[in-house]
Every structure is written in C-alpha cells, then in structure tokens.
Amino acid sequence: MWWWLAKPIVLARAPIELDSKVQCVSYAPFRGQQSPLDPTTHIEADQIEQDLVQLAKISDCVRTYSIENGLDQVPGIAARVGIKVIQGIWLGSNKLKNQQQIGIAVDLIKRYPGVITSAVVGNEVLLRGEMTTADLAATIRSVKAQVTVPVTYADVWEYWLRNRELYDIVDFVTVHILPYWEDMPVRAKFAAAHVDTIRQQVGVAFPGKEILIGETGWPSEGRMREGALPSRANQARVVSDILTLAKRENFRVNLIEAYDQPWKRKLEGTVGGYWGLISDDQRALKYPPGQPVSNYPQWKLQMAAGMILSFVVFLSGWLTVRRRPWPPHLSAWIGVGLSATTAGVLFGMAADKMFYESLGFGGWLQWGALLAAGVLAPILGANAAMAGRPLPTFLDLLGPNDGRKQLKITYALGLVLIVTVLIAAETALGFVFDPRYRDFPFASLTMAVVPFAMLLANRPAQGGRPIAEASFAGLLAISSVYVIYNEGRDNWQALWTCAMYLTLAVTLWRARAVQIRG
C-alpha cells in the first residue's frame, strides 16, 4: 500500500527548471508565527533580503500586495538583488488608510522606476465588498495621474466581467483564476485547461489589452472540494502545466505563491497555508529540479511505523489468547487482522495529516487525541476480541456500577470510544454547519472505528439500547447523509469520512446495556 501511495510522478516539465525562471510569484515575507493580522508585525530588511536572494534564482519578478509590515522595503532590496516588482496597493473600506497606502506606494514607484514595473491598485476589494466600483475607478484614476508605470486592478475573473467599466481605466487587466476555489471546483488534471479557457473568455470581453493572470496555482495540503484534491503531486502537476501553457501561448502569469504562509490558515483553514513553491519551515523548494515528486517523501519511515503498530496489535491479541483456557473463534482473529492491517496502512497517513492540519493548541489537542484513539483502539480492541468482551457502553463507564467491577483495560477501551465519538460528532456537525475550511479526519477515524465495529460480534444478545449511544448514532447518520449531498460524489475524502461516521453509527446503535437485577 505504501509503495502505491508514495509512488512518485515524473513530469514532462519540472515546476521549477534550472534553465527557465518563473515569470513572477506572489511574495509575502511572513514566517512561522509572523502574521499581517497583527498590526504590530514588522519584517526586518535582512529577512526580506534572504527571501529575495533565494527567489531571484527561480523568478524574474515578485508581486507584493501592500506596503505595510515592512513590505515598503521590498523595492529597495529588489534593486540590489536584481529582481523586478509588481507593486501592490492594498485598498479597503478605510479611506484614510487607503490614501496613506497610495501615498507611500506612489513615492516608491517614483524612487524605483527601474524596479517597479507596474502598480496593482486594489486586490479583490470588490469581491470583499469593501469599495464600490465608482470609488475604485476614481482611486485608480488618481494613482494613474501620479505615476508613469502601467496601472491595473486585480480581482477574480467573475468580478471583472461584472464590472466592465474598469476596463477603460486600467492599462492592462489582472485576473485571478484559481481552479481549486471555483464555485465548481476543477480537478488538478484539468486546471491548466480551465485557466486557458477563462483567459480567452476574459480576452474576448476585454479586447485590445493584455490579460495578466495575477494569481493562479494549487495547494499542496488541505481538504478536497468536490474532485479538487490538494496534494504535493497535484500542486507540482498544475504548476508545471500552467507554466508550459503560458510559454506556448505567450501570456504572462503570476503564481501564488512564493512561500507557504501559515498565518492564512486562520482565515482559510489548512489549505490556505500551503500554496507556496517553497516550504515555510525549511525554506526549501518543494520540488527540486530533476527530482520526481511524491506525496509522501518520508514513506519508508511511515511504512515502518505502521508495520510496528500492526505487529503490536497482533501481539496484543496473541498475549490475550495465551491467558485463555479455550481458543477464540476464527472471527476474532479475522477482526484482529482487519484492525491491525487498517491501522498499519493508515498510521503514517494519519500522522502526516495531523502534522499539517493541526492549528493552535486546540487543533493539536483534537487531532492528537483522535490519532491516539486510532492507535489505542486496535490494540485494546484486539485484547477485547480475543477475550470475548463486547465494546463497553457509556453507561458501563459513567453510570452506577451496580456492584460490577470493570477491568482497567475495559475502562481504557471505553475512554477511547468516548474520545472517538465526541470528536466524530463535533466534526460531523462542523461539516453540516461550517464546512468550507474543515479537514476530513478519514485516516485517524478509520483506525479507531474499525476495531469498534469488529467487537459487534461479542455484543450481548439481550439488553436495552442505551439512549446516549442511540442519540449519537442518529446524529452521525443524519449528518452523514447531508455531508454526502453537500460535498458531492467526487469528494472521496468526504465519502470515506461519512462511511466511517455511518459505521460508527451502526456500532453505537447496536450497543446493548445489560441490566443487573438485585
């Protein structure tokens, strides 16, 4: 399985080539915990220079979005490094702040005429609804009267088609085409063709002026949107295809973005932080020239860890058998085998997802707890399966004991069940009410749910259905139906996750609490 999962792809054109630079990349200097959301953040010149020296080796140009947080230093440093700048002027609803941005940007354009090649007055301000078209048009005219470089406005392509009056004002049209974020998400293999189709459509609507693709690219991590899957291989493929197309069709393109930006995860979830050609932590190219691209470059280590976990699961079952006076049923060994194999295959993937998808203390706590449940469930489940014990109910753990004594290992299994059910319920409700930026926990959830389902063979024949289990079962089942409908049949991450929700729902629904009569 890991050989198949990690099998690298070899592209006809590498995303970054030694003999051919990228035309332009979006640049933001923030690293680690640095964020423009904190107005006190100021990036020092040395840090920006380190970035631009690195970027000059792979690109002829960087596009900035504002002059705040130290970004006003970029043109001066770019002049020393030998790289061009598309200067961004950030506009919003605060008119005074807009004028301050414009004033500083205009001064930079006049000071560095050989470095700043054009000015982007406003970025998606119409999309955000922070300015009217009339106010934006007046602002663009004001900037054009003060500078000699070409002036444009940047927005997603639909908003250009809705606000065609801007066409006569700008010197060229800058459109954002992001196949992953389209209302009808586009698969990675069709992304470049989609970009070209939209470019031509905009060209027909705005004849006589250059169409610059101001933003395009693909994320390397995050959740699926219908058939659009973020992954390292897909990011490399999309970037390669778009750059090849741009070279063949002779149009300008700016990739988003130079570096991964962790701060964007607070706004857009995991997927927002992983659009870079260069990783944030190691400051290294994700796709070095001449090397094949794999979604799991550490797959041998991940495979080895999974094998160890699988061995521990079998060991747990075998040690339990040794203490039993009678042999277990064949079904118990089959259940242990399924649990061990599932956990072994998915452990590396689940750990990889936890590393990339955990954000903040709460995120690490939640995904760490679910992964821990995924590791412990097959081990404890193997013991219960071989001993002939059923899955404990919530009542067994939290209700009156009626004189019964539970084994410590049974309490541990019950605690793992509670953690799994609570996280499953929270995530399921999240996908119902606020799904756009949430990640699907299919790997860790599967590791935990399969062993629970295997213990259904040991459930008591008699007993009442506990109300807590029944309630959670209903919640998970109803949520799954909605999520499948909302996410679409092409989203295998959603389908897989919902399959586990439904499996857990069936497991909980079939639980029985044995009543002890005095």
Residue pairs with C-beta under 8 A, 6 or more apart in sequence:
1 345
2 296
2 299
2 300
2 302
2 303
2 306
2 345
2 348
5 295
5 296
5 299
5 349
6 294
6 295
6 296
6 297
6 299
7 294
8 233
8 292
8 293
8 294
9 233
9 236
9 237
9 292
9 293
9 294
10 292
10 293
11 236
11 237
11 240
11 293
12 240
12 244
13 240
13 243
13 244
14 240
14 287
14 289
14 290
15 235
15 236
15 239
15 240
15 243
15 277
15 286
15 287
16 22
16 58
16 277
16 285
16 287
16 288
16 289
17 289
18 289
18 290
20 247
21 58
21 59
21 60
22 58
22 59
22 60
22 243
22 255
22 277
23 59
23 60
23 61
23 246
23 252
23 253
23 254
24 59
24 60
24 61
24 62
24 63
24 84
24 86
24 252
24 253
24 254
24 255
25 55
25 58
25 59
25 61
25 62
25 63
25 254
25 255
25 256
25 257
25 258
25 277
26 62
26 63
26 65
26 215
26 254
26 255
26 256
26 257
26 258
27 51
27 52
27 55
27 62
27 63
27 64
27 74
27 257
27 258
27 259
28 36
28 64
28 65
28 257
28 258
28 259
28 261
29 43
29 47
29 48
29 51
29 69
29 70
29 71
29 74
30 36
30 41
30 43
30 69
30 261
30 262
30 263
31 47
31 259
31 280
32 262
32 280
32 281
33 262
33 263
34 41
34 43
34 263
35 41
35 263
35 266
36 66
36 68
36 69
36 263
37 263
37 266
41 69
41 70
42 69
42 70
43 69
43 70
43 71
43 73
44 70
45 70
45 73
45 77
48 70
48 73
48 74
48 77
49 77
49 80
49 81
51 258
51 259
52 62
52 74
52 77
52 78
52 81
52 83
53 81
54 278
54 283
55 62
55 83
55 258
56 81
56 82
56 83
58 277
58 285
59 83
59 258
60 83
60 84
61 83
61 84
61 85
61 86
61 117
61 254
62 74
62 78
62 83
62 84
62 85
62 86
62 258
63 85
63 86
63 88
63 120
63 214
63 254
64 71
64 74
64 85
64 86
64 87
64 88
65 71
65 88
65 90
65 120
65 123
66 88
66 89
66 90
66 101
67 89
67 90
67 101
67 104
67 105
67 108
68 90
68 101
72 104
72 108
74 85
75 85
75 87
75 108
75 111
75 112
75 115
75 116
76 111
76 112
78 84
78 85
78 112
78 115
79 112
79 114
79 115
84 115
84 116
84 117
85 112
85 115
85 116
85 117
86 116
86 117
86 118
86 119
86 120
86 254
87 105
87 108
87 109
87 116
87 118
87 119
87 120
88 105
88 119
88 120
88 123
88 154
89 101
89 102
89 105
89 119
89 120
89 121
89 122
89 143
90 101
90 122
90 123
91 98
91 101
91 121
91 122
91 123
91 125
91 130
91 131
91 136
91 139
92 98
92 125
92 128
92 130
92 131
93 130
93 131
98 139
102 121
102 139
102 142
102 143
105 119
105 143
106 143
106 146
106 147
108 116
109 116
109 119
109 147
109 148
109 149
110 147
113 148
113 149
116 149
117 149
117 150
118 149
118 150
118 151
118 152
118 171
118 172
119 143
119 147
119 149
119 150
119 151
119 152
120 152
120 153
120 154
120 174
120 214
121 136
121 139
121 140
121 143
121 151
121 152
121 153
122 131
122 136
122 139
122 140
122 153
122 154
122 155
123 154
123 155
124 154
124 155
124 156
124 159
124 176
125 131
125 136
125 155
126 133
126 136
126 155
126 159
126 162
126 163
127 155
127 156
127 159
131 139
133 163
133 165
133 166
136 153
136 166
137 165
137 166
137 169
140 151
140 153
140 166
140 169
140 170
141 169
143 151
144 151
144 169
144 171
150 171
150 172
151 170
151 171
152 170
152 171
152 172
152 173
152 174
152 212
152 214
153 166
153 170
153 174
154 174
154 175
154 176
154 214
154 215
155 163
155 174
155 175
155 176
156 175
156 176
156 177
156 178
157 175
157 176
157 177
157 198
157 201
157 202
160 166
160 167
160 173
160 175
160 202
160 205
160 206
161 202
161 205
164 205
164 206
167 173
167 206
167 209
170 209
171 209
172 209
172 210
172 211
172 212
173 202
173 206
173 209
173 210
173 211
173 212
174 212
174 214
175 198
175 199
175 202
175 211
175 212
175 213
175 214
176 213
176 214
176 215
176 216
177 194
177 195
177 198
177 199
177 213
177 215
177 216
178 215
178 216
178 217
178 256
179 185
179 186
179 188
179 190
179 191
179 194
179 195
179 216
179 218
179 228
179 238
180 186
180 191
180 218
180 219
180 225
180 228
180 230
180 271
181 225
182 194
184 226
185 225
185 226
185 227
185 228
186 194
186 227
186 228
187 227
187 228
187 229
187 490
188 218
188 228
188 229
188 231
188 234
188 237
188 238
189 237
191 218
191 238
191 241
191 242
192 238
192 241
192 242
192 244
192 245
195 213
195 216
195 242
195 245
196 245
196 249
199 211
199 213
199 251
202 211
203 211
210 252
211 251
212 251
212 252
212 253
212 254
213 246
213 251
213 252
213 253
213 254
214 254
215 254
215 255
215 256
216 242
216 253
216 254
216 255
216 256
217 235
217 238
217 239
217 242
217 255
217 256
217 257
217 275
218 230
218 234
218 235
218 237
218 238
218 239
218 275
219 230
219 235
219 271
219 272
219 274
219 275
220 230
220 231
220 232
220 234
220 235
220 260
220 274
220 275
220 276
220 286
221 230
221 231
221 270
221 271
221 273
221 274
221 356
221 357
222 230
222 269
222 270
222 271
222 272
222 274
222 357
222 439
223 230
223 269
223 270
223 271
223 437
223 438
223 439
223 440
223 493
224 230
224 440
224 487
224 491
224 492
224 493
224 494
225 491
226 487
226 488
226 490
226 491
227 488
227 490
227 491
229 493
230 271
230 274
231 295
232 286
232 287
232 293
232 294
232 295
232 297
233 293
233 294
233 295
235 275
235 286
236 286
236 287
236 293
239 255
239 277
239 287
242 253
242 255
243 253
243 255
246 252
246 253
255 277
256 275
257 275
257 276
257 277
258 276
258 277
258 278
259 276
259 277
259 278
259 279
259 280
259 283
260 273
260 274
260 275
260 276
260 278
260 279
260 280
261 272
261 273
261 275
261 276
261 280
262 273
262 280
263 273
264 272
264 273
265 272
265 273
265 359
266 359
268 437
269 436
269 437
269 438
269 439
270 356
270 357
270 359
270 437
270 439
271 437
272 437
273 280
274 356
276 286
277 285
277 286
277 287
278 284
278 285
278 286
279 286
287 293
296 302
296 348
296 349
296 352
298 352
299 348
301 348
302 347
302 348
302 349
302 351
302 352
303 348
305 347
305 348
305 351
306 343
306 344
306 345
306 346
306 347
306 348
307 344
309 340
309 343
309 344
309 347
309 375
309 378
310 340
310 341
310 343
310 344
311 340
312 379
313 336
313 339
313 340
313 343
313 344
313 378
313 379
313 382
314 336
314 337
314 340
314 382
316 379
316 380
316 382
316 383
317 332
317 333
317 336
317 382
317 383
317 385
317 386
319 383
320 382
320 383
320 386
320 387
321 327
321 328
321 386
324 386
324 387
328 385
328 386
328 388
329 457
331 457
332 385
332 386
332 388
332 457
335 381
335 385
335 451
335 454
335 455
335 457
336 378
336 381
336 382
336 385
336 386
336 454
338 450
338 454
339 377
339 378
339 381
339 382
339 385
339 450
339 451
339 454
340 378
340 382
342 378
342 446
342 447
342 450
343 374
343 375
343 377
343 378
343 447
343 450
343 451
346 374
346 443
346 444
346 446
346 447
347 374
347 375
347 447
349 443
350 371
350 374
350 443
350 444
350 447
351 371
353 367
353 439
353 441
353 443
353 444
354 364
354 367
354 368
354 371
354 444
357 363
357 367
357 439
358 364
358 366
358 367
358 368
366 423
366 426
367 441
367 444
369 419
369 423
370 419
370 420
370 423
370 441
370 444
370 445
370 448
371 444
371 447
372 419
373 416
373 419
373 420
373 423
373 444
373 447
373 448
374 443
374 444
374 445
374 446
374 447
374 448
375 447
376 412
376 416
377 413
377 416
377 417
377 420
377 447
377 448
377 449
377 450
377 451
377 452
378 447
378 450
378 451
380 409
380 412
380 413
380 416
380 451
381 413
381 451
381 452
381 454
381 455
382 451
383 409
383 413
384 390
384 391
384 409
384 410
384 413
384 455
384 458
385 451
385 454
385 455
385 457
385 458
388 458
389 410
389 455
389 458
390 455
390 458
390 459
390 460
390 512
391 413
391 417
391 452
391 455
391 456
391 458
391 459
391 507
391 511
392 406
392 410
392 411
392 413
392 414
392 417
393 414
393 466
393 468
393 469
393 511
393 512
393 513
394 414
394 418
394 466
394 468
394 469
395 466
395 468
395 513
396 406
396 410
396 414
396 513
397 406
397 411
397 414
397 415
397 418
402 516
402 518
403 516
404 516
406 414
416 448
417 452
420 445
420 448
420 449
420 452
420 504
421 472
421 504
421 508
423 441
423 445
424 445
424 449
424 476
424 500
424 501
424 504
425 472
425 475
425 476
427 438
427 441
427 497
428 475
428 476
428 479
428 480
428 483
428 501
429 475
429 479
430 438
431 438
431 440
431 479
431 483
431 486
431 487
431 494
431 497
432 479
432 482
432 483
432 486
435 483
435 486
435 487
440 493
440 494
440 496
440 497
441 497
442 493
442 496
442 497
442 500
445 497
445 500
445 501
445 504
446 496
446 500
449 500
449 503
449 504
449 507
450 503
452 504
452 507
453 503
453 504
453 506
453 507
456 507
456 510
459 510
459 511
459 512
460 512
460 514
461 512
462 512
462 514
463 512
463 513
463 514
463 515
464 512
464 513
464 515
465 509
465 511
465 512
465 513
466 511
466 512
466 513
469 508
469 509
469 511
470 508
470 509
472 505
472 508
473 504
473 505
473 506
473 508
473 509
474 505
476 501
476 502
476 504
476 505
476 508
477 501
477 502
477 505
479 501
480 498
480 501
480 502
480 505
483 494
483 497
483 498
483 501
484 494
484 495
484 498
487 494
487 495
488 494
489 495
